[in-house]
Amino acid sequence: PAPFQDKETGLGPLRLKPEEPSNNYRPTHLANMAVYSLRAKIPALTETLNGRFNDHHAFLTKMHLNITDGHTRTIADLNTRTGEVLGPSAAATDLLVSIPGISEHVAEIIIAETGADMTVFPTAGHLRSWAGTAPGNNESAGRIKNSKTRPGDPNLKAAPGIVALAISRSKKTYFGAKYRRPAARRGPMKALVAVEHAILIAVWNMLTTGENYNDPGPDFFARLQPAKTRAGPSTNSKPWATPSPPNLHNNPPDQTAFPFRHAHQSGYLPPLAD
């Protein structure tokens, strides 16, 4: 049963053998086939397996276990072949995994899509545009408007997207601070694209210079603008909002400062000066 599956190994509670006789399909005997951490759950497994379990159920169970084992072997063979193909790029993989949030699998995707050769991208902007994280061009009458990101390599864009989703929760990295700044103003989706943007910049620079990642720290923006950080946040929660007009009923204007404005209301016009 799925609730009793081992989270670390993925192995289920049953490992039936082809020569198992039908009289061994008792709940107690089946529960004793549990492996690893499932051994501590034998009483619960016994209660769960209490029911009708005949030869046909055993056949179906062994069939599914064989399929699972086959997929496991296929994944292992594929990982071995991937390591052989990407062997010449092992140094680039070691560089990329130094970026917080990038696993070896994500690094392999980036290398497979770019070839680990940054000479084909003159600048980091070219790599961002190839991945599809560069902003679109929506300009009209000299005004630059909001636009969607341009289409790009979906596999290359998905790799930093996975990293951005994971690193956005971090409180101790530069990318975490990079996510929280635009997320408060423009929403989480645009903030994730901004983090993807920054990750690809780091990837291009690291593969170009051959240097490991050096995290600027979560206080990078505070150190960048120390005066603004000391001043604290603005008291106006919506700085873009238009201020409301004054209440003229509670605060009437000084009529002596504007004599002609209220002349028609009072029926009196001041005499003209000589």
C-alpha atoms as a printed R data frame, in Angstrom:
    type eleno elety resid chain resno       x       y       z
1   ATOM     1    CA   PRO     A     1   0.000   0.000   0.000
2   ATOM     2    CA   ALA     A     2   1.143   3.533  -0.817
3   ATOM     3    CA   PRO     A     3   0.887   4.892   2.780
4   ATOM     4    CA   PHE     A     4   3.511   2.341   3.823
5   ATOM     5    CA   GLN     A     5   5.956   2.975   0.993
6   ATOM     6    CA   ASP     A     6   9.483   3.866   2.017
7   ATOM     7    CA   LYS     A     7  10.132   7.526   1.201
8   ATOM     8    CA   GLU     A     8  13.900   7.069   0.912
9   ATOM     9    CA   THR     A     9  14.117   3.966  -1.253
10  ATOM    10    CA   GLY     A    10  10.658   3.951  -2.836
11  ATOM    11    CA   LEU     A    11  10.307   0.255  -2.067
12  ATOM    12    CA   GLY     A    12   6.893  -1.072  -1.198
13  ATOM    13    CA   PRO     A    13   6.098  -3.408   1.664
14  ATOM    14    CA   LEU     A    14   5.878  -6.562  -0.500
15  ATOM    15    CA   ARG     A    15   8.704  -8.416  -2.219
16  ATOM    16    CA   LEU     A    16   6.986 -11.607  -3.362
17  ATOM    17    CA   LYS     A    17   9.023 -14.469  -4.718
18  ATOM    18    CA   PRO     A    18   7.771 -16.563  -7.679
19  ATOM    19    CA   GLU     A    19   8.021 -19.750  -5.640
20  ATOM    20    CA   GLU     A    20   5.884 -18.435  -2.776
21  ATOM    21    CA   PRO     A    21   3.213 -21.068  -1.983
22  ATOM    22    CA   SER     A    22  -0.368 -19.932  -1.685
23  ATOM    23    CA   ASN     A    23  -0.551 -20.864   1.996
24  ATOM    24    CA   ASN     A    24   2.003 -18.119   2.735
25  ATOM    25    CA   TYR     A    25  -0.328 -15.339   1.628
26  ATOM    26    CA   ARG     A    26  -1.389 -14.793   5.209
27  ATOM    27    CA   PRO     A    27  -1.371 -11.158   6.445
28  ATOM    28    CA   THR     A    28   1.314 -11.917   9.031
29  ATOM    29    CA   HIS     A    29   3.620 -13.552   6.498
30  ATOM    30    CA   LEU     A    30   3.122 -10.773   3.943
31  ATOM    31    CA   ALA     A    31   3.753  -8.064   6.544
32  ATOM    32    CA   ASN     A    32   7.039  -9.729   7.502
33  ATOM    33    CA   MET     A    33   8.263  -9.082   3.937
34  ATOM    34    CA   ALA     A    34   8.543  -5.383   4.783
35  ATOM    35    CA   VAL     A    35  11.993  -3.872   4.211
36  ATOM    36    CA   TYR     A    36  14.023  -1.046   5.695
37  ATOM    37    CA   SER     A    37  12.011   1.435   7.781
38  ATOM    38    CA   LEU     A    38   8.779  -0.416   7.038
39  ATOM    39    CA   ARG     A    39   9.809  -3.063   9.536
40  ATOM    40    CA   ALA     A    40   8.632  -0.760  12.310
41  ATOM    41    CA   LYS     A    41   5.144  -0.734  10.762
42  ATOM    42    CA   ILE     A    42   4.541  -4.480  10.653
43  ATOM    43    CA   PRO     A    43   1.494  -4.330  12.979
44  ATOM    44    CA   ALA     A    44  -0.145  -1.679  10.795
45  ATOM    45    CA   LEU     A    45   0.743  -3.633   7.664
46  ATOM    46    CA   THR     A    46  -0.774  -6.787   9.125
47  ATOM    47    CA   GLU     A    47  -4.036  -4.982   9.761
48  ATOM    48    CA   THR     A    48  -3.987  -3.445   6.276
49  ATOM    49    CA   LEU     A    49  -3.330  -6.787   4.519
50  ATOM    50    CA   ASN     A    50  -6.033  -8.605   6.419
51  ATOM    51    CA   GLY     A    51  -8.362  -9.771   3.651
52  ATOM    52    CA   ARG     A    52  -8.548 -11.982   0.597
53  ATOM    53    CA   PHE     A    53  -5.204 -12.385  -1.180
54  ATOM    54    CA   ASN     A    54  -4.981 -15.314  -3.596
55  ATOM    55    CA   ASP     A    55  -2.673 -16.431  -6.417
56  ATOM    56    CA   HIS     A    56  -4.119 -13.930  -8.892
57  ATOM    57    CA   HIS     A    57  -3.445 -11.032  -6.533
58  ATOM    58    CA   ALA     A    58   0.109 -12.309  -6.086
59  ATOM    59    CA   PHE     A    59   0.570 -12.470  -9.871
60  ATOM    60    CA   LEU     A    60  -0.600  -8.862 -10.338
61  ATOM    61    CA   THR     A    61   1.552  -7.658  -7.452
62  ATOM    62    CA   LYS     A    62   4.687  -9.319  -8.846
63  ATOM    63    CA   MET     A    63   3.927  -7.909 -12.306
64  ATOM    64    CA   HIS     A    64   3.778  -4.340 -10.991
65  ATOM    65    CA   LEU     A    65   6.919  -4.845  -8.917
66  ATOM    66    CA   ASN     A    66   8.765  -6.119 -11.992
67  ATOM    67    CA   ILE     A    67   7.650  -3.068 -13.985
68  ATOM    68    CA   THR     A    68   8.873  -0.780 -11.201
69  ATOM    69    CA   ASP     A    69  12.216  -2.571 -11.055
70  ATOM    70    CA   GLY     A    70  12.518  -2.287 -14.836
71  ATOM    71    CA   HIS     A    71  11.963   1.478 -14.729
72  ATOM    72    CA   THR     A    72  14.528   1.761 -11.947
73  ATOM    73    CA   ARG     A    73  17.117  -0.089 -14.025
74  ATOM    74    CA   THR     A    74  16.315   2.055 -17.071
75  ATOM    75    CA   ILE     A    75  16.808   5.268 -15.099
76  ATOM    76    CA   ALA     A    76  20.101   3.968 -13.719
77  ATOM    77    CA   ASP     A    77  21.320   3.077 -17.229
78  ATOM    78    CA   LEU     A    78  20.279   6.489 -18.530
79  ATOM    79    CA   ASN     A    79  22.121   8.260 -15.707
80  ATOM    80    CA   THR     A    80  25.221   6.221 -16.469
81  ATOM    81    CA   ARG     A    81  25.043   7.115 -20.167
82  ATOM    82    CA   THR     A    82  24.469  10.798 -19.339
83  ATOM    83    CA   GLY     A    83  27.570  10.800 -17.172
84  ATOM    84    CA   GLU     A    84  29.615   9.298 -20.020
85  ATOM    85    CA   VAL     A    85  28.393  11.839 -22.576
86  ATOM    86    CA   LEU     A    86  28.851  14.818 -20.256
87  ATOM    87    CA   GLY     A    87  32.212  13.597 -18.989
88  ATOM    88    CA   PRO     A    88  34.209  16.291 -20.843
89  ATOM    89    CA   SER     A    89  31.992  18.939 -19.222
90  ATOM    90    CA   ALA     A    90  32.550  17.711 -15.661
91  ATOM    91    CA   ALA     A    91  34.368  20.933 -14.749
92  ATOM    92    CA   ALA     A    92  31.429  23.034 -15.937
93  ATOM    93    CA   THR     A    93  29.054  20.869 -13.902
94  ATOM    94    CA   ASP     A    94  31.141  21.434 -10.775
95  ATOM    95    CA   LEU     A    95  30.973  25.188 -11.389
96  ATOM    96    CA   LEU     A    96  27.207  25.286 -11.826
97  ATOM    97    CA   VAL     A    97  26.396  23.200  -8.758
98  ATOM    98    CA   SER     A    98  28.104  25.878  -6.649
99  ATOM    99    CA   ILE     A    99  25.103  28.128  -7.360
100 ATOM   100    CA   PRO     A   100  22.524  27.770  -4.563
101 ATOM   101    CA   GLY     A   101  19.580  25.684  -5.716
102 ATOM   102    CA   ILE     A   102  21.245  24.126  -8.771
103 ATOM   103    CA   SER     A   103  21.504  20.357  -8.493
104 ATOM   104    CA   GLU     A   104  23.631  18.111 -10.657
105 ATOM   105    CA   HIS     A   105  20.576  17.222 -12.750
106 ATOM   106    CA   VAL     A   106  19.744  20.888 -13.427
107 ATOM   107    CA   ALA     A   107  23.378  21.600 -14.249
108 ATOM   108    CA   GLU     A   108  23.342  18.753 -16.786
109 ATOM   109    CA   ILE     A   109  20.255  20.268 -18.451
110 ATOM   110    CA   ILE     A   110  21.948  23.662 -18.752
111 ATOM   111    CA   ILE     A   111  25.101  22.097 -20.197
112 ATOM   112    CA   ALA     A   112  23.109  19.923 -22.610
113 ATOM   113    CA   GLU     A   113  21.190  22.946 -23.945
114 ATOM   114    CA   THR     A   114  24.135  25.359 -24.170
115 ATOM   115    CA   GLY     A   115  27.047  22.998 -24.747
116 ATOM   116    CA   ALA     A   116  28.907  24.759 -21.890
117 ATOM   117    CA   ASP     A   117  30.420  26.978 -24.597
118 ATOM   118    CA   MET     A   118  29.647  30.626 -23.911
119 ATOM   119    CA   THR     A   119  31.597  31.889 -26.916
120 ATOM   120    CA   VAL     A   120  28.429  31.505 -28.996
121 ATOM   121    CA   PHE     A   121  26.751  34.072 -26.713
122 ATOM   122    CA   PRO     A   122  28.634  37.388 -26.938
123 ATOM   123    CA   THR     A   123  26.970  38.709 -23.785
124 ATOM   124    CA   ALA     A   124  24.813  37.416 -20.951
125 ATOM   125    CA   GLY     A   125  21.887  39.168 -22.623
126 ATOM   126    CA   HIS     A   126  22.177  36.847 -25.611
127 ATOM   127    CA   LEU     A   127  21.958  33.810 -23.329
128 ATOM   128    CA   ARG     A   128  18.918  35.269 -21.541
129 ATOM   129    CA   SER     A   129  17.249  35.949 -24.872
130 ATOM   130    CA   TRP     A   130  18.000  32.417 -26.092
131 ATOM   131    CA   ALA     A   131  16.416  30.998 -22.913
132 ATOM   132    CA   GLY     A   132  13.353  33.237 -23.219
133 ATOM   133    CA   THR     A   133  13.745  35.265 -20.029
134 ATOM   134    CA   ALA     A   134  14.472  38.597 -21.725
135 ATOM   135    CA   PRO     A   135  11.594  41.101 -21.655
136 ATOM   136    CA   GLY     A   136   9.595  41.639 -24.806
137 ATOM   137    CA   ASN     A   137   9.623  44.846 -26.835
138 ATOM   138    CA   ASN     A   138   6.292  46.662 -26.477
139 ATOM   139    CA   GLU     A   139   6.855  50.332 -27.253
140 ATOM   140    CA   SER     A   140   4.280  52.759 -28.569
141 ATOM   141    CA   ALA     A   141   4.589  56.521 -29.044
142 ATOM   142    CA   GLY     A   142   7.889  56.512 -27.217
143 ATOM   143    CA   ARG     A   143   6.443  54.786 -24.150
144 ATOM   144    CA   ILE     A   144   7.703  51.363 -23.055
145 ATOM   145    CA   LYS     A   145   4.802  49.244 -21.824
146 ATOM   146    CA   ASN     A   146   4.642  45.967 -19.937
147 ATOM   147    CA   SER     A   147   5.092  42.924 -22.125
148 ATOM   148    CA   LYS     A   148   5.544  39.187 -21.884
149 ATOM   149    CA   THR     A   149   8.878  37.443 -22.127
150 ATOM   150    CA   ARG     A   150   9.999  36.392 -25.571
151 ATOM   151    CA   PRO     A   151   9.811  32.770 -26.718
152 ATOM   152    CA   GLY     A   152  12.975  30.768 -26.213
153 ATOM   153    CA   ASP     A   153  14.397  27.330 -25.526
154 ATOM   154    CA   PRO     A   154  11.769  25.711 -23.255
155 ATOM   155    CA   ASN     A   155  14.217  23.235 -21.707
156 ATOM   156    CA   LEU     A   156  16.793  25.894 -20.922
157 ATOM   157    CA   LYS     A   157  14.127  28.159 -19.449
158 ATOM   158    CA   ALA     A   158  12.683  25.374 -17.295
159 ATOM   159    CA   ALA     A   159  16.034  24.652 -15.623
160 ATOM   160    CA   PRO     A   160  16.489  28.062 -13.925
161 ATOM   161    CA   GLY     A   161  12.733  28.103 -13.332
162 ATOM   162    CA   ILE     A   162  13.066  25.050 -11.077
163 ATOM   163    CA   VAL     A   163  15.926  26.737  -9.244
164 ATOM   164    CA   ALA     A   164  13.977  29.993  -8.864
165 ATOM   165    CA   LEU     A   165  11.024  28.194  -7.287
166 ATOM   166    CA   ALA     A   166  13.323  26.536  -4.744
167 ATOM   167    CA   ILE     A   167  15.629  29.448  -3.955
168 ATOM   168    CA   SER     A   168  12.810  32.013  -3.626
169 ATOM   169    CA   ARG     A   169  12.087  30.651  -0.144
170 ATOM   170    CA   SER     A   170  15.653  31.167   1.018
171 ATOM   171    CA   LYS     A   171  16.370  33.894   3.553
172 ATOM   172    CA   LYS     A   172  20.155  33.685   3.382
173 ATOM   173    CA   THR     A   173  20.959  34.065  -0.315
174 ATOM   174    CA   TYR     A   174  21.098  36.858  -2.855
175 ATOM   175    CA   PHE     A   175  18.537  35.158  -5.067
176 ATOM   176    CA   GLY     A   176  16.058  35.067  -2.170
177 ATOM   177    CA   ALA     A   177  16.421  38.825  -1.726
178 ATOM   178    CA   LYS     A   178  16.232  39.244  -5.503
179 ATOM   179    CA   TYR     A   179  12.860  37.473  -5.451
180 ATOM   180    CA   ARG     A   180  11.324  39.379  -2.529
181 ATOM   181    CA   ARG     A   181  12.028  42.865  -3.914
182 ATOM   182    CA   PRO     A   182   9.890  42.696  -7.107
183 ATOM   183    CA   ALA     A   183   7.429  40.208  -5.576
184 ATOM   184    CA   ALA     A   184   6.119  42.882  -3.195
185 ATOM   185    CA   ARG     A   185   5.508  45.337  -6.050
186 ATOM   186    CA   ARG     A   186   4.775  43.302  -9.173
187 ATOM   187    CA   GLY     A   187   3.742  39.866  -7.978
188 ATOM   188    CA   PRO     A   188   5.431  36.474  -7.606
189 ATOM   189    CA   MET     A   189   5.376  35.471 -11.286
190 ATOM   190    CA   LYS     A   190   7.385  38.473 -12.464
191 ATOM   191    CA   ALA     A   191   9.695  38.002  -9.475
192 ATOM   192    CA   LEU     A   192  10.422  34.415 -10.536
193 ATOM   193    CA   VAL     A   193  11.322  35.570 -14.042
194 ATOM   194    CA   ALA     A   194  13.659  38.158 -12.504
195 ATOM   195    CA   VAL     A   195  15.407  35.406 -10.522
196 ATOM   196    CA   GLU     A   196  15.692  33.245 -13.664
197 ATOM   197    CA   HIS     A   197  17.196  36.287 -15.355
198 ATOM   198    CA   ALA     A   198  19.801  36.676 -12.581
199 ATOM   199    CA   ILE     A   199  20.634  32.944 -12.537
200 ATOM   200    CA   LEU     A   200  21.415  32.936 -16.257
201 ATOM   201    CA   ILE     A   201  23.641  35.986 -15.795
202 ATOM   202    CA   ALA     A   202  25.587  34.078 -13.137
203 ATOM   203    CA   VAL     A   203  25.770  30.989 -15.382
204 ATOM   204    CA   TRP     A   204  27.176  32.987 -18.303
205 ATOM   205    CA   ASN     A   205  29.793  34.739 -16.163
206 ATOM   206    CA   MET     A   206  30.891  31.542 -14.404
207 ATOM   207    CA   LEU     A   207  31.245  29.515 -17.599
208 ATOM   208    CA   THR     A   208  33.074  32.435 -19.226
209 ATOM   209    CA   THR     A   209  35.552  33.139 -16.427
210 ATOM   210    CA   GLY     A   210  35.742  29.657 -14.887
211 ATOM   211    CA   GLU     A   211  35.209  31.012 -11.371
212 ATOM   212    CA   ASN     A   212  32.964  29.519  -8.693
213 ATOM   213    CA   TYR     A   213  29.815  31.294  -7.606
214 ATOM   214    CA   ASN     A   214  30.316  33.962  -4.932
215 ATOM   215    CA   ASP     A   215  26.986  34.831  -3.348
216 ATOM   216    CA   PRO     A   216  26.635  38.596  -2.681
217 ATOM   217    CA   GLY     A   217  24.485  37.829   0.363
218 ATOM   218    CA   PRO     A   218  20.894  38.598   1.325
219 ATOM   219    CA   ASP     A   219  21.867  42.158   2.392
220 ATOM   220    CA   PHE     A   220  23.274  43.059  -1.032
221 ATOM   221    CA   PHE     A   221  20.552  45.594  -1.834
222 ATOM   222    CA   ALA     A   222  20.787  47.098   1.646
223 ATOM   223    CA   ARG     A   223  24.517  47.640   1.140
224 ATOM   224    CA   LEU     A   224  23.872  48.964  -2.351
225 ATOM   225    CA   GLN     A   225  21.623  51.782  -1.040
226 ATOM   226    CA   PRO     A   226  22.511  52.257   2.642
227 ATOM   227    CA   ALA     A   227  20.892  55.689   2.943
228 ATOM   228    CA   LYS     A   228  17.568  54.393   1.664
229 ATOM   229    CA   THR     A   229  17.773  51.394   3.987
230 ATOM   230    CA   ARG     A   230  18.384  53.600   7.054
231 ATOM   231    CA   ALA     A   231  15.437  55.823   6.132
232 ATOM   232    CA   GLY     A   232  13.106  52.839   6.273
233 ATOM   233    CA   PRO     A   233   9.997  52.184   4.175
234 ATOM   234    CA   SER     A   234   7.799  55.036   3.025
235 ATOM   235    CA   THR     A   235   4.735  55.881   5.109
236 ATOM   236    CA   ASN     A   236   2.661  55.886   1.933
237 ATOM   237    CA   SER     A   237   1.793  52.245   1.246
238 ATOM   238    CA   LYS     A   238   0.730  53.165  -2.306
239 ATOM   239    CA   PRO     A   239   3.225  55.732  -3.603
240 ATOM   240    CA   TRP     A   240   1.707  55.531  -7.086
241 ATOM   241    CA   ALA     A   241  -1.799  56.515  -5.868
242 ATOM   242    CA   THR     A   242  -3.117  60.020  -6.591
243 ATOM   243    CA   PRO     A   243  -3.551  62.056  -3.373
244 ATOM   244    CA   SER     A   244  -7.157  62.789  -2.486
245 ATOM   245    CA   PRO     A   245  -8.322  66.431  -2.680
246 ATOM   246    CA   PRO     A   246  -8.656  68.396   0.560
247 ATOM   247    CA   ASN     A   247 -11.977  68.444   2.400
248 ATOM   248    CA   LEU     A   248 -13.295  71.995   1.863
249 ATOM   249    CA   HIS     A   249 -16.173  71.528   4.312
250 ATOM   250    CA   ASN     A   250 -13.942  70.884   7.321
251 ATOM   251    CA   ASN     A   251 -11.111  73.161   6.154
252 ATOM   252    CA   PRO     A   252 -12.612  76.125   4.251
253 ATOM   253    CA   PRO     A   253 -10.134  78.165   2.238
254 ATOM   254    CA   ASP     A   254  -9.026  81.620   3.263
255 ATOM   255    CA   GLN     A   255 -11.386  83.943   1.355
256 ATOM   256    CA   THR     A   256  -9.136  86.954   1.849
257 ATOM   257    CA   ALA     A   257  -6.508  85.274  -0.274
258 ATOM   258    CA   PHE     A   258  -8.964  84.770  -3.157
259 ATOM   259    CA   PRO     A   259 -11.330  87.821  -3.082
260 ATOM   260    CA   PHE     A   260 -12.699  87.419  -6.600
261 ATOM   261    CA   ARG     A   261 -13.443  83.688  -6.272
262 ATOM   262    CA   HIS     A   262 -16.264  84.208  -3.756
263 ATOM   263    CA   ALA     A   263 -17.541  87.554  -5.055
264 ATOM   264    CA   HIS     A   264 -20.386  86.044  -7.096
265 ATOM   265    CA   GLN     A   265 -21.506  83.895  -4.155
266 ATOM   266    CA   SER     A   266 -21.782  86.872  -1.757
267 ATOM   267    CA   GLY     A   267 -23.039  89.394  -4.357
268 ATOM   268    CA   TYR     A   268 -20.261  91.800  -3.496
269 ATOM   269    CA   LEU     A   269 -17.457  92.996  -5.784
270 ATOM   270    CA   PRO     A   270 -14.553  94.859  -4.178
271 ATOM   271    CA   PRO     A   271 -13.912  98.374  -5.536
272 ATOM   272    CA   LEU     A   272 -11.185  98.769  -8.101
273 ATOM   273    CA   ALA     A   273  -8.022 100.501  -6.973
274 ATOM   274    CA   ASP     A   274  -7.364 103.996  -8.316
